[in-house]
């Protein structure tokens, strides 16, 4: 038996035993088989970390508020009282403020899932990426400003969160402009010609 035949048999045997080929196929299905340029990957990774931060925070907030009675019974943490007190400070009716927080966290999860979809499209260098990323981020920002109130955005949204939102919006706009430039024959990088990678 030749070496090529042995390698083929080993490959067939390990193909069904190891989950790695399945994961690689899933990755290729989602992100495509080819890596984009360095600038696109850096934008993808930075915005990916920001997206995960907001997504996890919104999930935690949603479940913490929806399970506030259980948390009170188990840990004796008066989440509802704290929320009611803060709602009064922001000129909301206490129960209305709880409902609004539940809504903003729930919609926040959906918005950041939209951003995740946009990031996949960004990695695959599809021009529709900006609609998903900007759409999800701006809708979330609009909900904070208009549904929760400007005072809530000013006082209860941290400066760090505001900077992260600004980074997502600015980097998406810049990358969309650079991709349009690349389509016309220019470079997507600020630093001249893109690095050509050997796959």
N, C-alpha and C positions, 0 to 999 in steps of 0.2 A: 504494500500500500504506500502510495507516495505521500510526501509531507503535506501537499495541498489538500489531499483527500482527508488526512488525519485532522488538519485544522478545520476543515469544513464540518466534520463529524463533531468535533469539540464545540464549535460555534453553535451547531444545532442543539446540542445537549444543554449548553449553558444558557441558551436563548430562553428556554422555558423555566429554568431554575432560578435565574437571577432576575430581580426586578429592574436592574439597570437599563436594559434595552427598552423596556416599556417606558421608563422615566425619560430616557433620551428621546424616544418617539413623541412623547407628550410635550416635552420642551420644544422640539422642532416644530410640532403642530402649532403651539402657541406663539413662539417667538421667531419661527423660521429657521432655516438651516444655516444662514450666513450672519455673521456678526456685523453690526453697523460700524461706522467710523467711531473713533475715540470720543469726539465731542458729543455725539449722540448717546453713547454709552454713559458718559459722565452725567449728562442731563437726565438720563433715565434713572441712574442710581440715586442721584441726589433727590429727585422728585419722588422716587419710589420710597425712600426712607421717610420723607415728609408725609406721603400718602398713608403709609402704614401707621405712623404716629397718630395722625388724625383719625384714621379708621378704628384703631384699637381704643383710643380715648373715647370716641363716640359710642362704641360698643360697651365699654365699661360704664360710662355715664348712663346709658339706656338701661342696662341691667341693674345698676345700683339703685336707680329711681324706681324701676318697676318692682324690685324686690325689697323696697324700703321697710315694709312691715316685717318681713322675714329677718332682715338684718337687725332690726330693732329687737326682735325676740331673741335672736341668737347672740348678738354682740352688744346689745344695749346701746347702739349708736343712734341718736335721734335725728336721722336724715331728714325726715319730713318737717320737723320743727325748724331745722336750720334753713331748709328751702323756703318755708313759709316766711321766716324772718327776713331772708334776703329778698323775697318777692315784695314784701311790704316796703323795704328800703328803696326798691326800684319802682314803686308806685303801681304794682300789680296786685290783683286779688290773689291771696295765697294759693287757692286751688287752681286758679287760672295759670299761675306761674308754673306749677307742677306740670300741668298739661302742656304748656308751651315748651318746657324743658324736654319732656318726653318726645314731643314732635320734632324739636330741633336735633336731638340726638338720633332719632330714627331716620329723619331725612338726611342727616349728616352721613350716616352709614351708606345710604344710597348714592349720595353725591360722590363720596370717596371711592365707591365701587365704579362709578362712571370714570373717575380719574384713573383708576387702575386699568380700565379698558383702553383709555387714551394712551397710557404708558406702553401697553403692549403694541398699539398701533405705531407709537413713536419708535419703539425698538425695531419694528418691521419697516420703518421709514414710509409709512402711509400718511398722506397729507391730511387725512381726516382726524389725526390725533388731537389737533388743537381744539376742535369742536368739543370733544369729550372732556379734555383736561380743563379748558377754560369754562366750558358750560357747567361742569360739576363744581369747580372752585368758585366761580362767580355766583352761582345759585346759592351755595352754602354761605358765602359772604353776604349776599342779599338777605338771606333768612336771618342772619345774626343782626344785621342793621335795621331791617324793617319789620320783621316778625317779632324779634325779641326786643328791639329798640336800640337807638344809638347809645343810650346810657349804659345798657347791658354790654354792648360791644366795647365801649370805652373803658368800663370798669371791670368787667368780668372776663374779658378776653385778654390774655396776657400779651405783653409786648413781644414775647418770643413767638407766640401764635401768629401775631400780625406780620412779623418778619417772615415766617415760613410761608404764609399765604402770598405775600409779596414776591418771594423767591419763585414760587410755583407759577404765578401769573407772568412775571417778567421773563423767566427762562423759557416759558412756552411761547410767548410772543417772539422773542429773539430767535428761538429755534425754528419757528414757522417761517420767519423772514429768511433765515439762512438756507432752509430747505428749498424755498422758492428761488433763491439765488443759485443753489446747486442745480436745480432743474434747468436753469438758463445757461448752464455750463460753467458756473463759478465754483467756488469752494464753500463747503459748509463750515469750515473752521475759521476762527479769527486769525489763525497763525499760518495762513497760506495753504499749500496743497495738503490734502488728507494723506495720512499714512496708509500705505497699501499693505494689508496683512496677507500672509500666506496661510491659507486654510489647511 
